[in-house]
Amino acid sequence: MTSLRVSAPASPARTGVWIGIATITMSFTASTSALVVRQGSGGDWQHFQLPPILFANTVVLLASSGTLELGRRRAAVAGWLRLTLGLGLLFIVGQVLAWRDLAAQGLYLATNPSSAFFYVFTALHALHLLGGVVALVYVLGRMRRAAGVVPVPALGAAALYWHFMTVLWLYLLLVLALRL
C-alpha cells in the first residue's frame, strides 16, 4: 500500500514572493540580453576592472544567507535575523563604496555603456535587497508584537526572497566579471 503525502497549501506571502522572483528574473534576464547586444553593437564599449570590494560584498551576502538559515533553525531567531539584517545593510554600504571607487576612476553612469550597465545592475540589485531588509524588519516587528512568536509563513517568504537576492547577486557578479 502506498501512502500519499499531502503538503500544506502555500501561504499567500510565499506565493507573492514567487511571483516577485519571476518578475525580477525576467527583468534581469532582459537587461542581461540588452547588455550582450549593446556590447556587440558599438565600438564605444570600455572594459574596466571591477572594484575589489564587490568580492568582499559577495562574502557578506553569502554569510547573510547563512545567518538567516541559522535563525530559521535555532531558538534565538531574532538575534540571527538582526545579524542578517546588519549584513544586508553592510552589503549595501559596500555597494556605495564600489560606486565611489568607480567614480574615483572617472567612471560614472553616463561615461560609457559598460559603466552604465554596472551602475544600473548594481543599483537595481541594491534596491531589491532593500526590499528584503524591509521584509526582515517586518518579521522582527511581528515577533516583538507577538512576544517572540515566530511568524513562520512571513519568515519563510522573507527567507526565500533573501536567498534569491543572494543567488541573483552571484549571477550578476559573474555577468559583470565576464562582460565588463
The 8 nearest C-alpha neighbors of each residue, nearest first, counted from 0:
[[1, 2, 3, 4, 5, 6, 7, 8],
 [2, 0, 3, 4, 5, 6, 7, 8],
 [3, 1, 4, 0, 5, 6, 7, 8],
 [4, 2, 5, 1, 6, 0, 7, 8],
 [3, 5, 6, 2, 1, 7, 8, 0],
 [4, 6, 3, 7, 8, 2, 9, 1],
 [7, 5, 8, 4, 9, 3, 10, 2],
 [6, 8, 9, 5, 10, 4, 152, 11],
 [7, 9, 6, 10, 5, 11, 14, 13],
 [10, 8, 7, 13, 11, 14, 12, 6],
 [9, 11, 13, 12, 14, 152, 8, 156],
 [10, 12, 14, 13, 15, 9, 152, 16],
 [13, 11, 15, 10, 14, 156, 16, 153],
 [12, 14, 156, 16, 10, 15, 11, 17],
 [13, 15, 11, 17, 16, 12, 10, 18],
 [16, 14, 12, 18, 13, 17, 11, 19],
 [15, 17, 19, 13, 18, 14, 20, 12],
 [18, 16, 20, 14, 19, 15, 21, 13],
 [17, 19, 15, 21, 16, 20, 22, 14],
 [20, 18, 16, 22, 17, 21, 23, 15],
 [19, 21, 17, 23, 22, 18, 24, 16],
 [22, 20, 24, 18, 19, 23, 17, 25],
 [21, 23, 19, 25, 24, 20, 26, 18],
 [24, 22, 26, 20, 25, 21, 19, 27],
 [25, 23, 21, 27, 22, 26, 20, 28],
 [24, 26, 28, 22, 23, 27, 29, 21],
 [27, 25, 23, 29, 24, 28, 30, 22],
 [26, 28, 30, 24, 29, 25, 31, 23],
 [29, 27, 25, 31, 30, 26, 24, 32],
 [28, 30, 32, 26, 27, 31, 25, 33],
 [31, 29, 27, 33, 32, 28, 34, 26],
 [32, 30, 34, 28, 33, 29, 27, 35],
 [31, 33, 29, 35, 30, 34, 36, 28],
 [32, 34, 30, 36, 31, 35, 37, 29],
 [35, 33, 31, 37, 32, 36, 38, 30],
 [36, 34, 32, 38, 33, 37, 31, 39],
 [35, 37, 33, 39, 38, 34, 40, 32],
 [38, 36, 40, 34, 39, 35, 33, 41],
 [37, 39, 35, 36, 40, 34, 44, 41],
 [40, 38, 36, 37, 41, 35, 42, 44],
 [41, 39, 37, 38, 36, 42, 35, 44],
 [42, 40, 43, 39, 38, 44, 37, 36],
 [41, 43, 44, 40, 39, 38, 45, 37],
 [42, 44, 41, 45, 111, 112, 38, 113],
 [43, 45, 42, 113, 38, 112, 46, 41],
 [46, 44, 113, 43, 47, 111, 179, 112],
 [47, 45, 179, 44, 113, 48, 178, 114],
 [48, 46, 179, 49, 45, 113, 114, 106],
 [47, 49, 50, 46, 179, 51, 176, 101],
 [48, 50, 51, 47, 176, 53, 179, 175],
 [49, 51, 52, 97, 53, 48, 100, 101],
 [52, 50, 53, 54, 49, 55, 97, 48],
 [51, 53, 55, 54, 50, 56, 97, 93],
 [54, 52, 56, 51, 55, 50, 57, 97],
 [53, 55, 57, 56, 52, 51, 58, 50],
 [56, 54, 52, 58, 57, 53, 59, 51],
 [57, 55, 53, 59, 54, 90, 58, 52],
 [56, 58, 54, 60, 55, 59, 61, 53],
 [57, 59, 61, 55, 56, 60, 62, 54],
 [60, 58, 56, 62, 57, 61, 86, 63],
 [59, 61, 63, 57, 62, 58, 165, 56],
 [60, 62, 58, 64, 63, 59, 57, 65],
 [61, 63, 65, 59, 60, 64, 58, 66],
 [64, 62, 83, 60, 66, 65, 61, 86],
 [65, 63, 67, 61, 62, 66, 162, 68],
 [64, 66, 62, 68, 63, 67, 69, 61],
 [67, 65, 69, 63, 68, 64, 83, 79],
 [66, 68, 70, 64, 65, 69, 83, 80],
 [67, 69, 71, 65, 70, 66, 64, 72],
 [70, 68, 66, 72, 67, 71, 73, 65],
 [71, 69, 76, 79, 67, 68, 73, 72],
 [70, 72, 68, 69, 73, 76, 67, 154],
 [71, 73, 69, 70, 68, 74, 76, 67],
 [74, 72, 70, 75, 71, 69, 76, 79],
 [73, 75, 76, 72, 70, 71, 77, 69],
 [76, 74, 73, 78, 77, 70, 79, 80],
 [75, 77, 70, 79, 74, 78, 73, 80],
 [78, 76, 80, 79, 75, 81, 139, 70],
 [79, 77, 81, 80, 76, 75, 82, 70],
 [78, 80, 70, 82, 76, 81, 77, 66],
 [79, 81, 83, 77, 82, 78, 67, 70],
 [82, 80, 84, 78, 83, 79, 77, 85],
 [81, 83, 85, 79, 84, 80, 86, 78],
 [84, 82, 63, 80, 86, 81, 85, 66],
 [83, 85, 81, 87, 82, 86, 80, 132],
 [86, 84, 82, 88, 87, 83, 89, 81],
 [85, 87, 89, 83, 88, 84, 63, 59],
 [88, 86, 90, 84, 89, 85, 83, 91],
 [87, 89, 91, 85, 90, 86, 84, 92],
 [90, 88, 86, 92, 87, 91, 85, 93],
 [89, 91, 93, 87, 88, 56, 92, 86],
 [90, 92, 94, 88, 93, 89, 125, 95],
 [93, 91, 89, 95, 94, 90, 88, 96],
 [94, 92, 90, 96, 91, 95, 56, 89],
 [95, 93, 97, 91, 96, 92, 98, 90],
 [94, 96, 98, 92, 97, 93, 99, 91],
 [95, 97, 99, 93, 94, 98, 100, 92],
 [98, 96, 94, 100, 95, 99, 50, 93],
 [99, 97, 95, 101, 100, 96, 102, 94],
 [100, 98, 102, 96, 97, 101, 103, 95],
 [101, 99, 97, 103, 98, 102, 96, 50],
 [100, 102, 104, 106, 98, 103, 99, 97],
 [101, 103, 105, 99, 106, 104, 100, 107],
 [102, 104, 100, 101, 105, 99, 106, 98],
 [105, 103, 101, 102, 106, 100, 99, 107],
 [106, 104, 102, 103, 107, 101, 110, 100],
 [107, 105, 102, 101, 104, 110, 114, 108],
 [106, 108, 110, 109, 102, 105, 114, 101],
 [107, 109, 115, 110, 114, 118, 106, 111],
 [108, 110, 107, 111, 115, 112, 114, 106],
 [111, 109, 107, 106, 108, 114, 112, 115],
 [110, 112, 114, 113, 109, 115, 44, 45],
 [113, 111, 115, 114, 44, 116, 110, 109],
 [114, 112, 116, 115, 111, 44, 45, 179],
 [113, 115, 117, 116, 112, 111, 108, 118],
 [116, 114, 108, 112, 118, 113, 117, 109],
 [115, 117, 119, 113, 114, 118, 120, 112],
 [118, 116, 114, 120, 115, 119, 121, 113],
 [117, 119, 115, 121, 116, 120, 122, 108],
 [118, 120, 116, 122, 117, 121, 123, 115],
 [121, 119, 123, 117, 122, 118, 116, 124],
 [120, 122, 124, 118, 123, 119, 117, 125],
 [123, 121, 125, 119, 124, 120, 118, 126],
 [124, 122, 126, 120, 125, 121, 119, 127],
 [123, 125, 127, 121, 122, 126, 128, 120],
 [126, 124, 128, 122, 127, 123, 121, 91],
 [127, 125, 129, 123, 128, 124, 122, 130],
 [126, 128, 130, 124, 129, 125, 123, 131],
 [129, 127, 125, 131, 130, 126, 124, 164],
 [128, 130, 132, 126, 131, 127, 125, 133],
 [131, 129, 127, 133, 128, 132, 134, 126],
 [130, 132, 134, 128, 129, 133, 161, 135],
 [131, 133, 129, 135, 130, 134, 84, 136],
 [132, 134, 136, 130, 131, 135, 137, 129],
 [135, 133, 131, 137, 132, 136, 157, 130],
 [136, 134, 138, 132, 137, 133, 139, 131],
 [135, 137, 133, 139, 134, 138, 140, 132],
 [136, 138, 134, 140, 135, 139, 133, 141],
 [139, 137, 135, 141, 140, 136, 154, 142],
 [140, 138, 142, 136, 141, 137, 135, 143],
 [141, 139, 137, 143, 142, 138, 136, 144],
 [140, 142, 138, 144, 143, 139, 145, 137],
 [141, 143, 147, 139, 145, 148, 140, 144],
 [142, 144, 140, 146, 141, 145, 147, 139],
 [143, 145, 141, 142, 146, 140, 147, 148],
 [146, 144, 142, 148, 143, 147, 141, 149],
 [147, 145, 143, 144, 148, 142, 141, 149],
 [146, 148, 142, 143, 145, 149, 144, 77],
 [149, 147, 142, 145, 146, 150, 143, 141],
 [148, 150, 151, 142, 147, 154, 141, 76],
 [151, 149, 153, 152, 154, 148, 142, 138],
 [150, 152, 154, 153, 149, 155, 156, 148],
 [153, 151, 155, 154, 150, 156, 10, 12],
 [154, 152, 156, 155, 150, 151, 157, 138],
 [153, 155, 151, 157, 156, 152, 158, 150],
 [156, 154, 152, 158, 153, 157, 151, 159],
 [155, 157, 13, 159, 153, 158, 154, 12],
 [158, 156, 154, 160, 159, 155, 134, 161],
 [159, 157, 161, 155, 160, 156, 154, 162],
 [160, 158, 156, 162, 157, 161, 155, 163],
 [159, 161, 163, 157, 158, 162, 156, 164],
 [162, 160, 158, 164, 163, 159, 131, 157],
 [161, 163, 165, 164, 159, 160, 64, 158],
 [162, 164, 160, 166, 165, 161, 167, 159],
 [163, 165, 167, 161, 162, 166, 168, 160],
 [166, 164, 162, 168, 163, 167, 60, 169],
 [165, 167, 163, 169, 168, 164, 162, 170],
 [168, 166, 164, 170, 165, 169, 163, 171],
 [167, 169, 171, 165, 170, 166, 172, 164],
 [170, 168, 166, 172, 167, 171, 173, 165],
 [171, 169, 167, 173, 168, 172, 174, 166],
 [172, 170, 168, 174, 173, 169, 175, 167],
 [171, 173, 175, 169, 174, 170, 176, 168],
 [172, 174, 176, 170, 171, 175, 177, 169],
 [175, 173, 171, 177, 172, 176, 178, 170],
 [174, 176, 172, 178, 179, 173, 177, 171],
 [175, 177, 173, 174, 178, 179, 172, 49],
 [178, 176, 174, 175, 173, 179, 172, 171],
 [179, 177, 175, 176, 174, 46, 35, 38],
 [178, 46, 175, 176, 47, 177, 113, 45]]
